[in-house]
Amino acid sequence: GNSVTQMEGPVTLSEEAFLTINCTYTATGYPSLFWYVQYPGEGLQLLLKATKADDKGSNKGFEATYRKETTSFHLEKGSVQVSDSAVYFCALYTGANSKLTFGKGITLSVRP
Amino acid sequence: DVKVTQSSRYLVKRTGEKVFLECVQDMDHENMFWYRQDPGLGLRLIYFSYDVKMKEKGDIPEGYSVSREKKERFSLILESASTNQTSMYLCASSPGTLNNQPQHFGDGTRLSIL
């Protein structure tokens, strides 16, 4: 079956540090890949997506590249801000009944 | 912008009560979903629906049921609430069965069963 594995958290960084959050997946077929973000007290919001191999999704300074050869979709940001403190979820979609498969999420805390 | 509205942000109920969580979306989406979110477990799919009066079990349907009488509304029902159903509940919707269409989420209902 489909699965998404995220690195263990939580992660604590200082402002302006470089961020990498690892995500790998197992899926049949050719999934689309997503990163969602959940700010404190809110629901999930789509952060970025990629729909085929070598696509790069980007938004708000975050980037992730769909790597089929390593089945990965790592999230990166060059310089994090306190306002980036949130929970980040990696997810995949194969089109079967429109269901998303989520990773367990990772909490990022950015200190001033 | 798509708006997914959950009727309550916080809810406190007692063991054995029948509990209704309501979700409404305003973008005519075909698909609607109920998840629960627990620390260390991420999001787990309870039920989903891809059409009016249609429902499918997700990964953890036990103890829950759902109702979708109108396209815009998807209700989650706890038939007899138990303390292990204390959790954050998230509703989501998405259009059709097109690949790469993201799900849109409500702000969640934090449910406590005493």
Chai-1 contact restraints between the chains, C-beta under 6 A:
chainA,res_idxA,chainB,res_idxB,connection_type,confidence,min_distance_angstrom,max_distance_angstrom,comment,restraint_id
A,S32,B,N99,contact,1.0,0.0,6.0,A-B,restraint_1
A,S32,B,N100,contact,1.0,0.0,6.0,A-B,restraint_2
A,E42,B,D107,contact,1.0,0.0,6.0,A-B,restraint_3
A,G43,B,L90,contact,1.0,0.0,6.0,A-B,restraint_4
A,G43,B,F105,contact,1.0,0.0,6.0,A-B,restraint_5
A,G43,B,G106,contact,1.0,0.0,6.0,A-B,restraint_6
A,G43,B,D107,contact,1.0,0.0,6.0,A-B,restraint_7
A,G43,B,G108,contact,1.0,0.0,6.0,A-B,restraint_8
A,L44,B,F105,contact,1.0,0.0,6.0,A-B,restraint_9
A,L46,B,P102,contact,1.0,0.0,6.0,A-B,restraint_10
A,T51,B,N100,contact,1.0,0.0,6.0,A-B,restraint_11
A,G95,B,N99,contact,1.0,0.0,6.0,A-B,restraint_12
A,S98,B,N31,contact,1.0,0.0,6.0,A-B,restraint_13
A,S98,B,S94,contact,1.0,0.0,6.0,A-B,restraint_14
A,S98,B,T97,contact,1.0,0.0,6.0,A-B,restraint_15
A,L100,B,Q103,contact,1.0,0.0,6.0,A-B,restraint_16
A,F102,B,G42,contact,1.0,0.0,6.0,A-B,restraint_17
A,F102,B,L43,contact,1.0,0.0,6.0,A-B,restraint_18
A,K104,B,G42,contact,1.0,0.0,6.0,A-B,restraint_19
A,G105,B,G42,contact,1.0,0.0,6.0,A-B,restraint_20
